[in-house]
Amino acid sequence: MAVRAAVLPAVGAPLEITGIDLPGPGPGRVRVRLAAAGVCHSDLSLSDGTMRLPVPAVLGHEGAGTVVAVGEGVTHVAPGDGVVLNWAPSCGTCPACARGEVWLCAGALAGAAEVHAHRADDGTDLYPGLNVAAFAEETVVSASCVLPAPGGVPLTDAALLGCAVLTGYGAVHHSARVRPGETVAVFGVGGVGLAALQSARIAGASTIVAVDVSPEKEELARSAGATDYLVASDTTARRIRALTGKEGVDVAVECVGRATTIRTAWESTRRGGRTTVVGIGGKDQQVTFNALEIFHWGRTLSGCVYGNSDPARDLPVLAEHIRTGRLDLGTLVTEHIALDGIPAAFDNMLAGKGGRALVVF
C-alpha cells in the first residue's frame, strides 16, 4: 500500500514528498497511522551528516498515532490504540541495559540499518532514519518502538513526548538531578530547551535563566518557567553570575551542541556546579579546558543521551504532569504545518527558526 512520506534522498539534499510502498506488519511489528510528527533538530543532524545513518531514508523520529494493524506476537497494543513512537528502543540484554542504562543501549539504532520501505516510483530501498520514519502518513515499526499513548493527552501533542519532552525532562531530573531551591540556566530555547525550562520549574528551581540568540523567544521562555532571559553574547557567563550573587548557577543545561555554548554553560555554573550537555554537535566542535581550571572550579561536565530516560518509566510520569497542568505542551507547539509543508518546516529549522513545530496531516 502506497502512502506519502518525506524522503531524504541523500545527505545534504532537500526532502522530497513522494509515495512509498510500506510492507505489511510482519511478526513483532506494528503499522501506525501518524497523527503528528515533531520536527526535531536530530532530523537536521541526519540530513546534514552530523549523525551518520543509511540513506535514502524517511526521516522523523518524534511521533504519535493510531495502530492500524499488528503482526504475529504483538500483544501490548491492538488496532485502534493510540501510541507514542519510541525511536531508541532498548534491547534489554546488552551491558548498558543490564546496568539499567537503557538510554545507552548498544542495539537501540539497529533498526535504522534495515530496509523500511521502497519508493513507489522506482522501487528504491528506503531506510527508517531513526528507526520509526515518522514523516509519513503511516509507518511500520518494531513492536518495541511503540508505547501506549497516555490517557488525557491528544495524540497531536503526545508526539512531542517521544523525544523533545523526554529529553528536556530527563536532562533536568535524571542527568542534572536538579533539587528544590537550586538555580538553573538553560541554553537554547527550542523544543528541548522549553521542556527543560518547564522541568526545572517542576523540580522547584528558584532562579531559571533562559539563554538564546533570539530576543523574540523571551515571552515563550518566560511562559515555560524562565525567571530571567538573556540574549546570548560574549558576556553571558558574567551576566548569569551577576544574577546569582556572583556565584553562577548550580546547574546549566546546554541544548545547542556548539563548542562555544558548551564552554559558556560550563563557565556559567558556580564552583562545584553541574553542566549537562544535551545538544548534538559535530566532530569539528572542539571544547577545551586547561588542567588548572578543572581542578580549581571542581565543576562537573556530563553528556546526556535521550535525557537519560526510560520511556516506559517516564511517559506515565510526564502524562501526570500534563494532566495536572504542571507541564504544558502548548508552549512547545507554536504552529501546525500540513504534510506538504514539511520541506518548509525543514528550511525553517535550517535557518534556526524551527525545532518546535508539529507536522500534522
Summary of the structure (lengths in Angstrom):
residues: 361
radius of gyration: 20.1
end to end distance: 17.8
largest distance: 63.7
contacts: 1318
relative contact order: 0.16
helix: 33%
strand: 25%
